[in-house]
Amino acid sequence: MDIYTGSVASKGIAIGTIKELAKKDNSVRRVSITDVELEKERFFKAQVKTMEQLDGLYELAKKEVGEENALIFDTHKMMVEDEDYTDSIINIIETQKVNAEYAVAVTSDNFALTFSSMDDAYMKERAADIRDISDRLINVLSNKDNSALTFETPCIIVADDLTPSETIQMDKTKILGFVTRKGSVNSHTAILSRTMAVPAIVCVPVPSDVDGKNAIVSGFDGSLILNPTEEKVALAKKRLELEKRHKELLLQYKGKETKTKSGKKINLYANVGSVGDVGLALQNDAEGIGLFRSEFLYLEQNDYPNEELQLKTYKQAAEMMAGKKVIIRTMDIGADKQIDYFNLDLEENPALGYRAVRICLTEEEIFRTQLKALIRASYFGKISIMVPMITSVWEVERVKEIMKEIEVEFTSKKIPFGKYEFGIMIETPAAVIIADQLAPLVDFFSIGTNDLTQYTIAIDRQNQKLEKFYDPHHPAVLKMIQMVAQAGKAHGIWTGICGELASDQELTKTFIDYGIEELSVSPAAIFAIRKLIRELD
């Protein structure tokens, strides 16, 4: 029996036989050509076919893991059609008079090297995306199969790394777990595995001769046990059974109030990325929507979504929730959410750059269109408007001025709208420190713990090398959450949490003690959090 340890990407237990995915032979021969125009035509046809394949992957991913997670394949489509990427390939074909496969391979290497040498962790991970789309293009050019990986029996997948397209195409009924020698817990593949509820561990130093061996994967302590003893298998089976019973027990909490034993009510809401996800929130008995990520509406379009399209989306969400609160975050574009038609400059540190409210208050007409749609949607349900990345009082004051101007316009034109709450996300240390000045201007605070944590402890949470330093339970982070809740209470507004820490059961009691009144989590986490809260004194 041998034990190897890595990092947990997705929780759970898997017991079964290993299927090693062999390294792909991505070698490409350099072939001299005489007809440059014909070779360019070959490439453009392959580009079109690759786009069609990615469209298919997007539709498959929407069914398997939801619209929000499927957007990685929209990103891949943008990369395939990227002007710089295409120009590089065409230039190599023309100047070197070589085959398209070779031109794609050279461009892939060059672009991947550029991305991987960047300081920003998000940009580093784009190197893997470039290789993924380039391999797909080369396979199309070479008439190789890009179809799904199939397995005869359920197995534990072991590989050096997995691409999102490989992961999403696998037959989920045959996948017991994922183990990779490389990768990151914040990679797209790791996120997909969590959404698919498949146990996964990454950065595991697995030896090369494991195909066909029996194994146990633990998505709790990050271990891979090869050739486990009967005792270890028995313990793992017991843990599997406990997990199954635990999920069944949680369903008993459907329709019950989220209250502590002492009667304190906590609003338990869901985070969603689209109208399609609202249905998932309802299935899991969410009491409201605590974070509707409106930027995905922009990511799905080829141009700025107009007021009517946005109204239709927000109205539908409000109607589906039937009087329950729907908190819609204004577009959080920038940083890790780049959109071609926004024409944003490449930044050395996009997390600290031109993003979210900074774009909104610079290009106010785009922002005004969204606010008009949101305010009109308030006529059809309980809409709340929430602005991210606030650092200063003047930002909040300007947003309120724009909303007031819109209300005056609507009143004069007899365009109906209802009452709505206005709140801001607290996700910067600056906003925490001036929370007592911001509170009188808003109806609520919602703490975005993902960004607040990385800004507070100065660590990029997507940087694999920094995982051991990344501590979301850091005393400074918890102190800031407490300060925000206290400032909110002092000024008579409610405070919630919509970041990852909202579903951290180790901190649930602490947050309630701080005075947090709302927790917004992924739909799948609702019953577990409700159970815990109902058991608290």
Solvent accessible surface area in square Angstrom, and as a share of the most:
residue,aa,sasa,rsa
1,M,105,0.47
2,D,74,0.38
3,I,91,0.46
4,Y,54,0.20
5,T,81,0.47
6,G,20,0.19
7,S,32,0.20
8,V,49,0.28
9,A,3,0.02
10,S,5,0.03
11,K,150,0.64
12,G,13,0.12
13,I,20,0.10
14,A,3,0.02
15,I,40,0.20
16,G,20,0.19
17,T,58,0.33
18,I,4,0.02
19,K,84,0.36
20,E,33,0.15
21,L,27,0.13
22,A,87,0.67
23,K,165,0.70
24,K,110,0.47
25,D,107,0.55
26,N,79,0.41
27,S,87,0.56
28,V,39,0.22
29,R,187,0.68
30,R,125,0.46
31,V,57,0.33
32,S,89,0.57
33,I,29,0.15
34,T,137,0.80
35,D,72,0.37
36,V,28,0.16
37,E,115,0.52
38,L,100,0.50
39,E,13,0.06
40,K,31,0.13
41,E,83,0.37
42,R,79,0.29
43,F,0,0.00
44,F,89,0.37
45,K,132,0.56
46,A,5,0.04
47,Q,21,0.10
48,V,90,0.51
49,K,104,0.44
50,T,0,0.00
51,M,28,0.12
52,E,110,0.49
53,Q,47,0.21
54,L,1,0.00
55,D,62,0.32
56,G,42,0.40
57,L,8,0.04
58,Y,27,0.10
59,E,84,0.38
60,L,62,0.31
61,A,0,0.00
62,K,72,0.30
63,K,172,0.73
64,E,72,0.32
65,V,9,0.05
66,G,22,0.21
67,E,38,0.17
68,E,51,0.23
69,N,33,0.17
70,A,0,0.00
71,L,12,0.06
72,I,10,0.05
73,F,0,0.00
74,D,29,0.15
75,T,34,0.20
76,H,1,0.01
77,K,43,0.18
78,M,57,0.25
79,M,24,0.11
80,V,0,0.00
81,E,104,0.47
82,D,57,0.29
83,E,130,0.58
84,D,96,0.50
85,Y,1,0.01
86,T,19,0.11
87,D,78,0.40
88,S,28,0.18
89,I,0,0.00
90,I,23,0.12
91,N,79,0.41
92,I,11,0.06
93,I,0,0.00
94,E,70,0.32
95,T,93,0.54
96,Q,79,0.35
97,K,107,0.45
98,V,0,0.00
99,N,14,0.07
100,A,0,0.00
101,E,22,0.10
102,Y,50,0.19
103,A,0,0.00
104,V,0,0.00
105,A,23,0.17
106,V,36,0.21
107,T,0,0.00
108,S,8,0.05
109,D,92,0.48
110,N,77,0.39
111,F,43,0.18
112,A,0,0.00
113,L,124,0.62
114,T,75,0.44
115,F,33,0.14
116,S,46,0.29
117,S,82,0.53
118,M,46,0.20
119,D,133,0.69
120,D,15,0.08
121,A,3,0.02
122,Y,36,0.14
123,M,18,0.08
124,K,76,0.32
125,E,33,0.15
126,R,11,0.04
127,A,4,0.03
128,A,55,0.42
129,D,2,0.01
130,I,5,0.03
131,R,117,0.43
132,D,12,0.06
133,I,1,0.01
134,S,0,0.00
135,D,34,0.18
136,R,15,0.06
137,L,0,0.00
138,I,18,0.09
139,N,24,0.12
140,V,18,0.10
141,L,14,0.07
142,S,43,0.28
143,N,140,0.72
144,K,106,0.45
145,D,114,0.59
146,N,26,0.13
147,S,68,0.44
148,A,44,0.34
149,L,61,0.30
150,T,112,0.65
151,F,26,0.11
152,E,166,0.74
153,T,92,0.53
154,P,67,0.42
155,C,9,0.05
156,I,0,0.00
157,I,0,0.00
158,V,0,0.00
159,A,3,0.03
160,D,32,0.16
161,D,68,0.35
162,L,8,0.04
163,T,36,0.21
164,P,11,0.07
165,S,3,0.02
166,E,26,0.12
167,T,0,0.00
168,I,0,0.00
169,Q,32,0.14
170,M,2,0.01
171,D,58,0.30
172,K,50,0.21
173,T,108,0.63
174,K,49,0.21
175,I,13,0.06
176,L,56,0.28
177,G,0,0.00
178,F,5,0.02
179,V,0,0.00
180,T,6,0.03
181,R,53,0.19
182,K,123,0.52
183,G,17,0.16
184,S,8,0.05
185,V,27,0.15
186,N,38,0.20
187,S,22,0.14
188,H,49,0.22
189,T,16,0.10
190,A,4,0.03
191,I,62,0.32
192,L,2,0.01
193,S,1,0.01
194,R,102,0.37
195,T,58,0.34
196,M,29,0.13
197,A,73,0.57
198,V,12,0.07
199,P,13,0.08
200,A,4,0.03
201,I,0,0.00
202,V,10,0.06
203,C,36,0.22
204,V,1,0.00
205,P,90,0.57
206,V,9,0.05
207,P,46,0.29
208,S,99,0.64
209,D,98,0.51
210,V,0,0.00
211,D,84,0.44
212,G,47,0.45
213,K,64,0.27
214,N,92,0.47
215,A,1,0.01
216,I,6,0.03
217,V,0,0.00
218,S,12,0.08
219,G,0,0.00
220,F,65,0.27
221,D,96,0.50
222,G,0,0.00
223,S,10,0.06
224,L,0,0.00
225,I,17,0.08
226,L,2,0.01
227,N,70,0.36
228,P,22,0.14
229,T,63,0.37
230,E,157,0.70
231,E,128,0.57
232,K,69,0.29
233,V,35,0.20
234,A,60,0.46
235,L,102,0.51
236,A,8,0.06
237,K,119,0.50
238,K,131,0.55
239,R,89,0.33
240,L,71,0.35
241,E,88,0.39
242,L,84,0.42
243,E,48,0.22
244,K,119,0.51
245,R,129,0.47
246,H,74,0.33
247,K,126,0.53
248,E,97,0.43
249,L,79,0.39
250,L,19,0.10
251,L,111,0.55
252,Q,107,0.47
253,Y,35,0.13
254,K,106,0.45
255,G,66,0.64
256,K,90,0.38
257,E,93,0.42
258,T,0,0.00
259,K,72,0.31
260,T,8,0.05
261,K,141,0.60
262,S,90,0.58
263,G,43,0.41
264,K,81,0.34
265,K,77,0.32
266,I,0,0.00
267,N,53,0.27
268,L,0,0.00
269,Y,14,0.05
270,A,0,0.00
271,N,18,0.09
272,V,2,0.01
273,G,2,0.02
274,S,10,0.06
275,V,24,0.14
276,G,56,0.54
277,D,20,0.10
278,V,0,0.00
279,G,21,0.20
280,L,86,0.43
281,A,0,0.00
282,L,63,0.32
283,Q,128,0.57
284,N,25,0.13
285,D,28,0.14
286,A,0,0.00
287,E,39,0.18
288,G,0,0.00
289,I,0,0.00
290,G,1,0.01
291,L,6,0.03
292,F,3,0.01
293,R,50,0.18
294,S,0,0.00
295,E,0,0.00
296,F,19,0.08
297,L,15,0.07
298,Y,1,0.00
299,L,28,0.14
300,E,56,0.25
301,Q,55,0.24
302,N,148,0.76
303,D,90,0.46
304,Y,82,0.31
305,P,6,0.04
306,N,94,0.48
307,E,41,0.18
308,E,100,0.45
309,L,61,0.30
310,Q,1,0.00
311,L,17,0.08
312,K,136,0.58
313,T,19,0.11
314,Y,0,0.00
315,K,64,0.27
316,Q,77,0.34
317,A,0,0.00
318,A,1,0.00
319,E,89,0.40
320,M,64,0.29
321,M,1,0.01
322,A,86,0.67
323,G,50,0.48
324,K,79,0.34
325,K,27,0.11
326,V,0,0.00
327,I,1,0.00
328,I,0,0.00
329,R,18,0.07
330,T,0,0.00
331,M,1,0.00
332,D,6,0.03
333,I,0,0.00
334,G,2,0.02
335,A,10,0.08
336,D,52,0.27
337,K,36,0.15
338,Q,69,0.31
339,I,8,0.04
340,D,96,0.50
341,Y,34,0.13
342,F,9,0.04
343,N,125,0.64
344,L,35,0.17
345,D,118,0.61
346,L,131,0.65
347,E,52,0.24
348,E,167,0.75
349,N,74,0.38
350,P,6,0.04
351,A,23,0.18
352,L,108,0.54
353,G,16,0.16
354,Y,68,0.26
355,R,12,0.04
356,A,1,0.01
357,V,0,0.00
358,R,73,0.27
359,I,1,0.00
360,C,0,0.00
361,L,26,0.13
362,T,91,0.53
363,E,57,0.25
364,E,44,0.20
365,E,125,0.56
366,I,29,0.15
367,F,0,0.00
368,R,44,0.16
369,T,40,0.23
370,Q,0,0.00
371,L,0,0.00
372,K,39,0.16
373,A,0,0.00
374,L,0,0.00
375,I,0,0.00
376,R,48,0.17
377,A,0,0.00
378,S,6,0.04
379,Y,124,0.47
380,F,78,0.32
381,G,22,0.21
382,K,110,0.47
383,I,3,0.01
384,S,1,0.01
385,I,0,0.00
386,M,0,0.00
387,V,0,0.00
388,P,0,0.00
389,M,3,0.01
390,I,0,0.00
391,T,31,0.18
392,S,33,0.22
393,V,38,0.22
394,W,151,0.53
395,E,10,0.05
396,V,0,0.00
397,E,80,0.36
398,R,60,0.22
399,V,0,0.00
400,K,77,0.32
401,E,90,0.40
402,I,0,0.00
403,M,9,0.04
404,K,122,0.52
405,E,74,0.33
406,I,0,0.00
407,E,39,0.18
408,V,89,0.51
409,E,48,0.22
410,F,2,0.01
411,T,92,0.54
412,S,84,0.54
413,K,126,0.54
414,K,180,0.76
415,I,51,0.26
416,P,75,0.47
417,F,61,0.25
418,G,22,0.21
419,K,198,0.84
420,Y,43,0.16
421,E,44,0.20
422,F,11,0.05
423,G,0,0.00
424,I,0,0.00
425,M,5,0.02
426,I,0,0.00
427,E,5,0.02
428,T,9,0.05
429,P,39,0.24
430,A,46,0.36
431,A,0,0.00
432,V,3,0.02
433,I,109,0.55
434,I,36,0.18
435,A,2,0.01
436,D,77,0.40
437,Q,102,0.45
438,L,0,0.00
439,A,0,0.00
440,P,84,0.53
441,L,41,0.21
442,V,10,0.06
443,D,63,0.32
444,F,0,0.00
445,F,0,0.00
446,S,1,0.01
447,I,0,0.00
448,G,4,0.04
449,T,1,0.01
450,N,39,0.20
451,D,15,0.08
452,L,0,0.00
453,T,1,0.01
454,Q,22,0.10
455,Y,39,0.15
456,T,31,0.18
457,I,29,0.15
458,A,91,0.71
459,I,23,0.12
460,D,43,0.22
461,R,66,0.24
462,Q,36,0.16
463,N,32,0.16
464,Q,82,0.36
465,K,174,0.74
466,L,54,0.27
467,E,51,0.23
468,K,174,0.74
469,F,115,0.48
470,Y,59,0.22
471,D,56,0.29
472,P,39,0.25
473,H,57,0.25
474,H,67,0.30
475,P,97,0.61
476,A,37,0.29
477,V,0,0.00
478,L,30,0.15
479,K,112,0.48
480,M,28,0.13
481,I,0,0.00
482,Q,49,0.22
483,M,65,0.29
484,V,0,0.00
485,A,4,0.03
486,Q,98,0.44
487,A,13,0.10
488,G,0,0.00
489,K,165,0.70
490,A,85,0.66
491,H,81,0.36
492,G,70,0.68
493,I,23,0.12
494,W,40,0.14
495,T,3,0.01
496,G,0,0.00
497,I,0,0.00
498,C,4,0.03
499,G,9,0.09
500,E,123,0.55
501,L,9,0.04
502,A,1,0.00
503,S,38,0.25
504,D,34,0.18
505,Q,92,0.41
506,E,141,0.63
507,L,11,0.05
508,T,1,0.00
509,K,110,0.47
510,T,42,0.24
511,F,1,0.00
512,I,16,0.08
513,D,98,0.51
514,Y,43,0.17
515,G,25,0.24
516,I,1,0.01
517,E,68,0.30
518,E,2,0.01
519,L,1,0.01
520,S,0,0.00
521,V,3,0.01
522,S,59,0.38
523,P,12,0.08
524,A,88,0.68
525,A,22,0.17
526,I,0,0.00
527,F,14,0.06
528,A,16,0.13
529,I,1,0.00
530,R,1,0.01
531,K,48,0.20
532,L,41,0.21
533,I,0,0.00
534,R,79,0.29
535,E,85,0.38
536,L,25,0.12
537,D,128,0.66
